[in-house]
Amino acid sequence: MTTQKNPENWRPRTLAVRGGQIRTAFQETCEPLFLTSGYAYDSPEEPESRFKGEAEGYTYTRYGNPTVSVFEARMAALEGAPCARATASGMAAISAVFLASLKTGDHVVAARAMFGACRFVVEDILKRFGITSTIVDGTDLDAWQSAITPATKMLFLETPANPTLAIADIRAIADIASGCGARLMVDNAFASPALQRPMQFGAHIVVHSSTKYIDGQGRAMGGMILCQPDFLTEHLQTFLRNTGPTISPFNAWVHLKSLETLDLRMRAHCENAATVADFLSAQKGVTRVLYPFRDDHPQHELARTQMDGGGGIVTFEIDGGKTEAFALERALKLIDISNNLGDAKSLITHPATTTHSKLAPEARAELGVTDGLLRIAVGLEDPADLCDDLAEALWAMRK
Ligand SMILES: *Cc1c(COP(=O)(O)O)cnc(C)c1O
C-alpha cells in the first residue's frame, strides 16, 4: 500500500480531491473501502509490537481503519488541523471532546444558540458528573469574559448558529479561552471547511457533524474532531479507543468521497441561499430574513471576515404564528418538511415545534425562536423553482 504525500503547496480544492489518498497494489484511482473489523498478522510478534505501540499498523477498527484514516487526513488538511479523529455522528464527536477532557469540578462556558442535543449534553449530562456550565449570548464578548472562572476548561460555540444564524467572533473568543488556559471548541457544521476554518482564528478544537454538508446528500451519519497533538494524546485517543464512538468505514468512505465535491456544492448552496434570501425579503407576509452575508444581518461584517460565503441556511419570520407557519409548510410542493440540513434537497423546518421544542418558552424567546420563524436549508435545485414554490406557499398562507 502506498500513501500519497500531499505536497505542501497544494491548495484547498486540490486537497479536497486528493488529500491523504492511499493506493493498494491495484493502483485504483478511487479511494478503497476497507470494510473490515479486524486485521491478520504474519507472526505473533507483530500484534505484540503493535499493541505495545512500537510498530505502526492497524489492530482493530475501533482503534483505527485505513479508510477512516484517509477521511481524517483529508479533513485535517482542509481545516488546517494537525490531528483529526472521525466519529459515528456529530454528537459522538462533541460529547467525546467534553467527556474525554473534563472532570468533576471543571466549568464550561457555552453559547446559548446551540444545537439542541449539545445543550442537553452541557446542561444535563455534564452536570451529572459535577461539571458546571454557564450559558451566554454567543455574540456578547463581555458575557464570555465575565463567565470565566478559575475552573473554566472549555468554551463552546457554533457559528453560524442554529437557527438564527448568529455569528460568534471566533478570534476574540479563542483569545479569551487562551487567556485563561481553557480551550475553545467550535462546531463548524453550518459552514463546513469550504467556507470557514476556525483554527485559522485560534480555535483549539473544531467539531463537525459530517452528516450535514460534508455528506451533502442526506445519506450517512458521521462526525469529526480536529485538534492539537497534545489534546489527542493526553485526552482523546484513549477515550475514543476505549469507549467506541467509531464511525463505520462505509460511512467514512461516503463522506471522504463527498469531500471531493464539497467546495463546488458549498458555492452552489451559497448562491441559491442568497437568491432565496433576497427573494423572501421582498415578499409580503415576510417580516424578517436572516442570512449572514446580507447587509441587514446584524453581524454581516464579522461574517465576512471569518467566512468565505454566507452558507446554505436562510431563516425567516412570517407575519403570523404557528398556524400561518404550518399553512406555509403545508402548501409547499417542492421544498420538503424536514429538520435535517445540508442535503442537495431543500428542506424547511419550524424550529419552535421541532429542533427547539424542548426549550422552555422563555429560552426560545431569548434565542429569537418565535412561532413565526422558519428555517430553510437551501438545496441545489434551480433557485427559480425554489422561489416559485415559496411564492405560491406564501400566497396560500395569506389566504
Ligand atoms: C446536526 C448537528 C449536530 C449533531 O450532529 P449529528 O451528526 O446529528 O449527531 C451538531 N451540531 C450542529 C450544528 C448540527 O447541525
PDBQT file of the ligand as one rigid body, heavy atoms in Angstrom, charges set to zero:
ROOT
HETATM    1  C1  LIG A 401     -26.647  18.025  13.189  1.00  0.00    +0.000 C 
HETATM    2  C2  LIG A 401     -25.797  18.868  14.045  1.00  0.00    +0.000 A 
HETATM    3  C3  LIG A 401     -25.131  18.312  15.151  1.00  0.00    +0.000 A 
HETATM    4  C4  LIG A 401     -25.256  16.875  15.531  1.00  0.00    +0.000 C 
HETATM    5  O1  LIG A 401     -24.745  16.021  14.570  1.00  0.00    +0.000 OA
HETATM    6  P1  LIG A 401     -25.272  14.524  14.335  1.00  0.00    +0.000 P 
HETATM    7  O2  LIG A 401     -24.426  14.050  13.199  1.00  0.00    +0.000 OA
HETATM    8  O3  LIG A 401     -26.724  14.600  14.054  1.00  0.00    +0.000 OA
HETATM    9  O4  LIG A 401     -25.007  13.792  15.604  1.00  0.00    +0.000 OA
HETATM   10  C5  LIG A 401     -24.336  19.154  15.902  1.00  0.00    +0.000 A 
HETATM   11  N1  LIG A 401     -24.222  20.471  15.613  1.00  0.00    +0.000 NA
HETATM   12  C6  LIG A 401     -24.846  21.029  14.565  1.00  0.00    +0.000 A 
HETATM   13  C7  LIG A 401     -24.671  22.484  14.301  1.00  0.00    +0.000 C 
HETATM   14  C8  LIG A 401     -25.659  20.249  13.746  1.00  0.00    +0.000 A 
HETATM   15  O5  LIG A 401     -26.290  20.830  12.721  1.00  0.00    +0.000 OA
ENDROOT
TORSDOF 0
